[in-house]
Amino acid sequence: MSPPPPPLGRSRKKRAAAHAFDAALGDTELVLARTALAQGRWIEVRALLAATGDDWDRRGHRFDVLAQEPATAAWARDWRLVEPESYDAEMLLAFAAVHRALRGKERADTARALCREAAGRVPADPTPWHALLLLERSLGREEDVVRLFDEVRHRHPEHHHAHHLMVARLAERRPGAGQDPLHEVYDFASWAAEQVPADSPLAVLPVVAHTERYRVLAAAGMEPADPMAATHWSGRRARGVMKAAFDWWLEWETPDEPAHPRCHVDLNFLAHAKSCEGRAAEAAALFHRIGRHATPAPWSYPDRNPHEAFTAARATALGSA
């Protein structure tokens, strides 16, 4: 018997592309806890978050991934009913409310209130502010985004996701300015990279800024929709930024040690930039390191099928290596 046709409005190709990305990015413990939570078992999530402790980047990553699941809010409410004193249950419910608000399934003010309640309980934790920053990056005013970024950075100066959110928002300033090498997003990324230790992954932030600016310019029709055809990657500034980031990766790459999952975000931005620059051998090395941990951004920029874009760029790089 032949399989049934796909649901109306969704092709098999689109379903395959949707399944090509996993936000957990290789965090095996997180994957197991997420599966348990989907089945209504929040005990595993409680243990995972307790073990994460004050590893703020990993903690934020884990809350963010768990909160994206459609059933998380309901199970987090159940957890909080059983353990009303649990801060992690309250934080998970708040983060889930943020993702629901971003999907139009929750009032943004409700999500904001839940995050602020959580922030009042554990003032040292940047995670409630991280959740608020994620919300306001899309829905809020720029002054709110800047203020929330400062709240996160005050608690954890190297917060990875917060810096990426800030860069994405700043890149959207003044789209009509075009290829302005003095644009604010470049200044911010350079400043942030200079503030951290030499081995910090925020050293890649200037590449992220360059890529986010391409997204904005391409959406405004000022760069080609195909990033491989854009001049955005060929200027002196672009080449310098990408060389510095790749040199940093060569110096600080530690494949024998368990990496923080969000390092795969940096690898995808760097592989994308090297592919656009036409540096196939360097891109190939990055694709080998990425393995199966592709991320939708930046392969979706400006409005592309990320699975197809990633697969094509990887095939070109590996075929040329």
C-alpha positions as CSV (number, residue, x, y, z in Angstrom):
1,M,0.0,0.0,0.0
2,S,1.4,3.4,-0.9
3,P,1.8,6.0,1.9
4,P,-0.9,8.6,2.3
5,P,-0.3,12.0,0.7
6,P,1.1,14.8,2.9
7,P,-1.3,17.2,4.6
8,L,-2.7,20.0,2.4
9,G,-0.3,23.0,2.4
10,R,2.8,21.1,3.4
11,S,5.0,19.3,0.9
12,R,7.2,16.3,1.8
13,K,10.2,18.5,1.0
14,K,9.1,21.1,3.6
15,R,8.5,18.4,6.2
16,A,11.9,17.0,5.6
17,A,13.5,20.5,5.9
18,A,11.6,21.1,9.2
19,H,13.0,17.8,10.6
20,A,16.6,18.7,9.6
21,F,17.2,21.0,12.5
22,D,17.2,20.2,16.2
23,A,17.5,23.2,18.6
24,A,19.2,21.0,21.2
25,L,22.4,21.0,19.1
26,G,23.8,17.8,20.4
27,D,23.1,18.3,24.1
28,T,22.2,14.6,24.8
29,E,21.0,15.1,28.3
30,L,18.7,17.9,27.1
31,V,17.3,15.7,24.4
32,L,16.4,13.0,26.9
33,A,14.8,15.5,29.3
34,R,12.8,17.1,26.5
35,T,11.5,13.7,25.5
36,A,10.5,12.9,29.1
37,L,8.7,16.3,29.4
38,A,6.8,15.7,26.2
39,Q,5.5,12.5,27.9
40,G,4.5,14.5,31.1
41,R,7.6,13.4,33.1
42,W,9.0,16.7,34.5
43,I,11.2,14.9,37.1
44,E,13.9,14.4,34.5
45,V,13.8,18.1,33.7
46,R,14.1,19.1,37.3
47,A,17.2,16.9,37.6
48,L,18.7,18.3,34.4
49,L,18.2,22.0,35.5
50,A,19.5,21.3,39.0
51,A,22.6,19.7,37.5
52,T,23.1,22.7,35.2
53,G,23.6,25.0,38.2
54,D,25.0,28.4,37.4
55,D,26.4,27.5,34.0
56,W,24.4,30.5,32.7
57,D,24.9,29.9,29.0
58,R,24.0,26.2,29.2
59,R,21.1,27.0,31.5
60,G,19.7,29.6,29.1
61,H,20.1,27.2,26.2
62,R,18.3,24.4,28.0
63,F,15.4,26.5,29.1
64,D,15.1,28.0,25.6
65,V,15.0,24.6,23.9
66,L,12.6,23.1,26.5
67,A,10.3,26.1,26.2
68,Q,9.9,25.8,22.5
69,E,7.9,22.5,22.8
70,P,4.1,23.1,22.5
71,A,3.2,21.1,25.6
72,T,5.8,22.6,27.9
73,A,3.6,25.3,29.4
74,A,1.0,22.8,30.5
75,W,3.6,20.4,32.1
76,A,5.4,23.3,33.7
77,R,2.1,24.3,35.4
78,D,1.6,20.8,36.6
79,W,5.2,20.8,38.0
80,R,4.6,24.2,39.8
81,L,1.3,22.9,41.3
82,V,3.2,19.9,42.8
83,E,6.2,22.0,43.8
84,P,5.1,25.6,44.2
85,E,8.4,26.5,45.7
86,S,10.3,25.4,42.6
87,Y,12.1,28.3,41.0
88,D,13.0,26.2,37.9
89,A,9.3,25.3,37.4
90,E,8.4,29.0,37.5
91,M,11.2,29.9,35.1
92,L,10.3,27.2,32.7
93,L,6.7,28.4,32.7
94,A,7.9,32.0,32.0
95,F,10.2,31.0,29.2
96,A,7.4,28.8,27.6
97,A,5.1,31.8,27.8
98,V,7.7,33.9,25.9
99,H,7.7,31.3,23.1
100,R,3.9,31.1,23.1
101,A,3.8,34.9,22.9
102,L,6.2,34.9,19.9
103,R,3.9,32.4,18.2
104,G,0.8,34.6,18.9
105,K,-0.6,32.0,21.4
106,E,-0.1,34.1,24.6
107,R,-0.4,37.7,25.6
108,A,3.0,39.4,25.6
109,D,2.2,41.2,28.8
110,T,1.5,37.8,30.5
111,A,4.9,36.5,29.5
112,R,6.5,39.7,30.7
113,A,4.9,39.5,34.1
114,L,5.9,35.8,34.5
115,C,9.5,36.7,33.6
116,R,9.6,39.6,36.0
117,E,8.2,37.5,38.8
118,A,10.9,34.9,38.2
119,A,13.6,37.6,38.1
120,G,12.5,38.8,41.5
121,R,13.1,35.4,43.1
122,V,16.7,34.9,42.0
123,P,18.3,38.3,41.2
124,A,21.6,36.8,40.1
125,D,20.1,34.6,37.4
126,P,20.3,36.2,33.9
127,T,17.8,33.6,32.5
128,P,14.6,35.7,33.2
129,W,16.2,38.7,31.5
130,H,17.4,36.4,28.7
131,A,13.8,35.3,28.1
132,L,12.6,38.9,28.2
133,L,15.3,39.9,25.7
134,L,14.2,37.1,23.4
135,L,10.6,38.5,23.5
136,E,11.4,42.1,23.1
137,R,14.0,41.5,20.3
138,S,10.9,40.8,18.1
139,L,8.1,42.7,19.9
140,G,9.6,45.5,21.9
141,R,11.1,48.9,21.4
142,E,14.9,49.2,20.8
143,E,15.4,51.0,24.1
144,D,13.8,48.0,25.9
145,V,16.1,45.6,24.0
146,V,19.2,47.6,25.0
147,R,18.1,47.8,28.6
148,L,17.4,44.1,28.8
149,F,20.7,43.2,27.2
150,D,22.4,45.3,29.9
151,E,20.5,43.3,32.6
152,V,21.8,40.1,31.1
153,R,25.3,41.3,30.6
154,H,25.5,42.7,34.2
155,R,24.8,39.1,35.4
156,H,26.9,37.3,32.8
157,P,29.1,39.4,30.6
158,E,29.8,36.7,28.0
159,H,26.2,35.5,27.6
160,H,26.3,34.0,24.1
161,H,22.6,34.1,23.1
162,A,22.1,37.6,24.4
163,H,24.9,39.0,22.3
164,H,23.4,37.3,19.2
165,L,20.0,38.7,19.9
166,M,21.4,42.2,20.4
167,V,23.4,42.0,17.1
168,A,20.3,40.8,15.2
169,R,18.3,43.8,16.4
170,L,21.1,46.4,15.9
171,A,21.6,45.1,12.3
172,E,18.0,46.2,11.5
173,R,18.9,49.9,12.2
174,R,19.0,52.2,9.1
175,P,18.6,49.6,6.3
176,G,18.8,52.5,3.8
177,A,22.4,53.2,4.9
178,G,23.5,50.2,2.8
179,Q,27.1,49.0,3.1
180,D,28.1,51.6,5.7
181,P,31.3,50.2,7.3
182,L,30.7,52.4,10.3
183,H,27.2,51.0,11.0
184,E,26.4,50.5,14.7
185,V,26.2,46.8,14.5
186,Y,29.8,46.5,13.5
187,D,30.9,48.8,16.3
188,F,28.9,46.8,18.8
189,A,30.3,43.4,17.7
190,S,33.9,44.7,17.6
191,W,33.5,46.2,21.1
192,A,31.9,43.1,22.5
193,A,34.6,40.9,21.1
194,E,37.3,43.1,22.7
195,Q,35.7,42.9,26.1
196,V,36.1,39.1,26.5
197,P,39.0,36.7,27.1
198,A,40.9,35.5,24.0
199,D,39.2,32.0,24.0
200,S,35.6,33.4,24.2
201,P,33.3,32.3,21.3
202,L,32.2,36.0,21.2
203,A,35.3,36.5,19.0
204,V,33.1,35.2,16.2
205,L,30.5,38.0,16.8
206,P,31.8,40.3,14.1
207,V,31.0,37.6,11.5
208,V,27.6,37.3,13.0
209,A,27.1,41.1,12.7
210,H,28.2,41.0,9.1
211,T,25.8,38.2,8.3
212,E,22.8,39.8,10.1
213,R,23.5,43.0,8.2
214,Y,23.4,41.0,4.9
215,R,19.9,39.7,6.0
216,V,18.6,43.2,6.4
217,L,20.1,44.6,3.2
218,A,18.9,41.6,1.1
219,A,15.4,42.0,2.5
220,A,15.5,45.6,1.5
221,G,16.6,44.7,-2.0
222,M,20.0,46.2,-1.6
223,E,21.8,42.9,-1.9
224,P,21.0,39.8,-4.0
225,A,18.7,37.2,-2.4
226,D,21.4,34.6,-3.1
227,P,24.2,35.4,-0.6
228,M,26.7,33.5,-2.8
229,A,26.1,36.2,-5.4
230,A,26.4,39.2,-3.0
231,T,29.3,41.6,-2.9
232,H,28.8,41.8,0.8
233,W,31.4,39.2,1.5
234,S,34.2,40.5,-0.8
235,G,35.2,43.8,0.7
236,R,38.4,44.4,2.7
237,R,36.5,44.7,6.0
238,A,34.5,41.5,5.4
239,R,37.7,39.5,4.5
240,G,39.5,40.8,7.6
241,V,36.6,39.9,9.9
242,M,36.2,36.4,8.4
243,K,40.0,35.7,8.5
244,A,40.2,36.8,12.1
245,A,37.3,34.6,13.1
246,F,38.6,31.5,11.3
247,D,42.1,32.0,12.8
248,W,40.4,32.2,16.2
249,W,38.6,28.9,15.5
250,L,41.8,27.2,14.4
251,E,43.6,28.3,17.6
252,W,40.9,27.6,20.1
253,E,39.0,24.6,18.6
254,T,39.0,21.7,21.0
255,P,37.3,18.8,19.3
256,D,38.3,16.3,22.0
257,E,36.5,18.2,24.7
258,P,32.7,18.5,25.1
259,A,31.8,21.8,23.6
260,H,28.9,24.1,24.7
261,P,26.0,23.3,22.3
262,R,25.7,26.9,21.1
263,C,29.2,26.6,19.6
264,H,27.4,25.0,16.6
265,V,25.6,28.3,16.0
266,D,29.0,30.0,15.6
267,L,30.2,27.2,13.3
268,N,27.2,27.6,11.1
269,F,27.7,31.4,10.8
270,L,31.4,30.9,10.1
271,A,30.7,28.1,7.5
272,H,28.1,30.3,5.8
273,A,30.5,33.2,5.6
274,K,33.3,31.1,4.2
275,S,31.0,29.6,1.7
276,C,29.8,33.1,0.6
277,E,33.5,34.2,0.4
278,G,34.3,31.3,-1.9
279,R,36.8,29.8,0.5
280,A,35.8,26.1,-0.1
281,A,38.6,24.4,1.8
282,E,38.0,26.5,4.9
283,A,34.3,26.0,4.7
284,A,34.8,22.2,4.3
285,A,36.7,22.0,7.6
286,L,33.8,23.8,9.3
287,F,31.2,21.6,7.7
288,H,33.1,18.5,9.0
289,R,33.0,20.0,12.5
290,I,29.3,20.9,12.2
291,G,28.3,17.4,11.3
292,R,24.6,17.0,11.7
293,H,24.2,20.1,13.8
294,A,23.0,22.6,11.2
295,T,21.1,25.6,12.4
296,P,18.3,27.4,10.4
297,A,20.1,30.8,10.8
298,P,22.0,32.0,8.8
299,W,21.2,29.5,6.0
300,S,17.6,30.9,5.8
301,Y,18.8,34.4,5.1
302,P,17.2,36.4,3.6
303,D,14.2,34.2,2.8
304,R,15.6,30.8,1.7
305,N,14.9,27.2,2.5
306,P,17.6,26.6,5.1
307,H,17.9,22.9,4.6
308,E,18.4,23.3,0.9
309,A,20.8,26.2,1.3
310,F,22.9,24.3,3.9
311,T,23.0,21.1,1.9
312,A,24.0,22.9,-1.3
313,A,26.8,24.9,0.4
314,R,28.1,21.8,2.1
315,A,28.1,19.8,-1.1
316,T,30.0,22.5,-2.9
317,A,32.6,22.9,-0.1
318,L,33.2,19.2,0.4
319,G,33.3,18.5,-3.3
320,S,36.0,21.1,-3.7
321,A,38.1,20.1,-0.7
